[in-house]
Amino acid sequence: MQRHAGEDDLAPAALRTAALARTPAADDPPEPACAISTRGLVKSYPGPDGTTTHAVSGLDLDVRRGETFAFLGPNGAGKSTTISLLCALARPTSGRATVAGADVLTQPHLVRRRVGMLFQHSAVDPDLTAEQNLHIHARLYGLPRRDARRRTAEVLETAGLTDRRRSPVRTLSGGMRRRLEIARQLLHAPGVLFLDEPTTGLDPHARAEVWEHLRALRERHGSTLFVTTHYLEEAENCDRLAIIDRGRLVAQGTPLALKAAIGDDRVVLRTDDDDAAKEVVRRLAPPDRTVGVDADGISLRLPGGSAWIPRLCAALEALGIAVNSASATPPTLDDVFFHHTGRSIGAAQPGRAAAAATRTGGGR
Ligand SMILES: Nc1ncnc2c1ncn2[C@@H]1O[C@H](COP(=O)(O)OP(=O)(O)OP(=O)(O)O)[C@@H](O)[C@H]1O
């Protein structure tokens, strides 16, 4: 996803008001239980030759206050467009959405005042210190010097960067830098923080550091976090997640519930002769099951997968086909993603198409 042009133009007045007051303005409507709620949200673009691209098609989404919500989807599914609509950076073609208690159509300024947006591209100056970056940002947005200093100190503290405040940004680790970028988005104390792939490009240690910070934000400040990610282990740790495909919401729920809904285990067998074994397994398995062969071996989805293993192994060995290994694993989030989109989430990342090409398996 790209950073949206004009992002920085939108907030000055809003930031000034919110950061100075840090309490709701008298004309602010109260924030409801849902941090984000959309009904029938549509965004269409005119395409070439009179065609129409439906980037978002009738989205019904509910994100509760204080929740960490993962938003997943293949490339081009409509994630960026949805975030633009929810941050009031683009106007819906039809439908409704409220974010942090404000209506994106009728109160776009209030929406922008109440949200923070972390996009993938770094917006901090590597030659300035952490503190200078934040202070300048706050001043550029119109905060008086004293308030800018106070908010800078507060968000540095929240980001755990107080002792590195005088370090030039280029000397900070990747994780610290990302925490600084998040801190920049916290200057105006937003109720909802949108994070577009906040850990992409970071090593595992830095990724863990960023998530530690996000968890602390949520616990200490009750922030609502709306996160896009291609890392399933990150989505796994979110309270709930939604999967969007071709502009439509195809699944929404807790990671546990979504995996339970898939139901079937993935059974994988490695044999001396996978092609011959595939035919045997196909005959034994229920007729609606797809049996695949890939680099992992023969795979298929079956309810109560482990109970099938002795039976399948016995049949194969009786025909002289040696079984080298057999396993049954409960559904993963990748299975959930695959079930709903027909693709592995690995394929949603640039350069990961090869991984998807080997992904077969049944159940769909
Ligand atoms: N300004 C635009 N004009 C025309 N079509 C657009 C525009 N913005 C997005 N689209 C189209 O809308 C669809 C959804 O795009 P979007 O960028 O929201 O997807 P995405 O899920 O964020 O993808 P990625 O993961 O690759 O960033 C795509 O088909 C895209 O080409």
Ligand as a Chemical Component Dictionary entry (heavy atoms), coordinates in Angstrom:
data_LIG
# 
_chem_comp.id                   LIG 
_chem_comp.type                 NON-POLYMER 
_chem_comp.pdbx_formal_charge   0 
_chem_comp.three_letter_code    LIG 
# 
loop_
_chem_comp_atom.comp_id 
_chem_comp_atom.atom_id 
_chem_comp_atom.alt_atom_id 
_chem_comp_atom.type_symbol 
_chem_comp_atom.charge 
_chem_comp_atom.model_Cartn_x 
_chem_comp_atom.model_Cartn_y 
_chem_comp_atom.model_Cartn_z 
_chem_comp_atom.pdbx_ordinal 
LIG N1  N1  N 0 -7.259 5.562  -7.691  1  
LIG C1  C1  C 0 -7.612 4.423  -8.273  2  
LIG N2  N2  N 0 -8.106 4.404  -9.509  3  
LIG C2  C2  C 0 -8.493 3.255  -10.125 4  
LIG N3  N3  N 0 -8.402 2.020  -9.518  5  
LIG C3  C3  C 0 -7.908 1.984  -8.281  6  
LIG C4  C4  C 0 -7.479 3.150  -7.584  7  
LIG N4  N4  N 0 -7.045 2.787  -6.337  8  
LIG C5  C5  C 0 -7.172 1.442  -6.273  9  
LIG N5  N5  N 0 -7.700 0.961  -7.432  10 
LIG C6  C6  C 0 -8.006 -0.448 -7.726  11 
LIG O1  O1  O 0 -8.811 -0.933 -6.678  12 
LIG C7  C7  C 0 -8.460 -2.274 -6.344  13 
LIG C8  C8  C 0 -8.068 -2.363 -4.882  14 
LIG O2  O2  O 0 -6.829 -1.692 -4.677  15 
LIG P1  P1  P 0 -6.160 -1.501 -3.247  16 
LIG O3  O3  O 0 -4.920 -0.717 -3.443  17 
LIG O4  O4  O 0 -7.175 -0.963 -2.307  18 
LIG O5  O5  O 0 -5.797 -3.014 -2.842  19 
LIG P2  P2  P 0 -4.841 -3.568 -1.675  20 
LIG O6  O6  O 0 -5.560 -4.708 -1.067  21 
LIG O7  O7  O 0 -4.426 -2.470 -0.765  22 
LIG O8  O8  O 0 -3.588 -4.099 -2.473  23 
LIG P3  P3  P 0 -2.024 -4.229 -2.004  24 
LIG O9  O9  O 0 -1.967 -5.292 -0.943  25 
LIG O10 O10 O 0 -1.379 -4.661 -3.279  26 
LIG O11 O11 O 0 -1.589 -2.876 -1.539  27 
LIG C9  C9  C 0 -7.332 -2.673 -7.277  28 
LIG O12 O12 O 0 -7.904 -3.328 -8.399  29 
LIG C10 C10 C 0 -6.762 -1.329 -7.697  30 
LIG O13 O13 O 0 -6.175 -1.424 -8.972  31 
# 
loop_
_chem_comp_bond.comp_id 
_chem_comp_bond.atom_id_1 
_chem_comp_bond.atom_id_2 
_chem_comp_bond.value_order 
_chem_comp_bond.pdbx_ordinal 
LIG N1  C1  SING 1  
LIG C1  N2  SING 2  
LIG C1  C4  DOUB 3  
LIG N2  C2  DOUB 4  
LIG C2  N3  SING 5  
LIG N3  C3  DOUB 6  
LIG C3  C4  SING 7  
LIG C3  N5  SING 8  
LIG C4  N4  SING 9  
LIG N4  C5  DOUB 10 
LIG C5  N5  SING 11 
LIG N5  C6  SING 12 
LIG C6  O1  SING 13 
LIG C6  C10 SING 14 
LIG O1  C7  SING 15 
LIG C7  C8  SING 16 
LIG C7  C9  SING 17 
LIG C8  O2  SING 18 
LIG O2  P1  SING 19 
LIG P1  O3  DOUB 20 
LIG P1  O4  SING 21 
LIG P1  O5  SING 22 
LIG O5  P2  SING 23 
LIG P2  O6  DOUB 24 
LIG P2  O7  SING 25 
LIG P2  O8  SING 26 
LIG O8  P3  SING 27 
LIG P3  O9  DOUB 28 
LIG P3  O10 SING 29 
LIG P3  O11 SING 30 
LIG C9  O12 SING 31 
LIG C9  C10 SING 32 
LIG C10 O13 SING 33 
# 
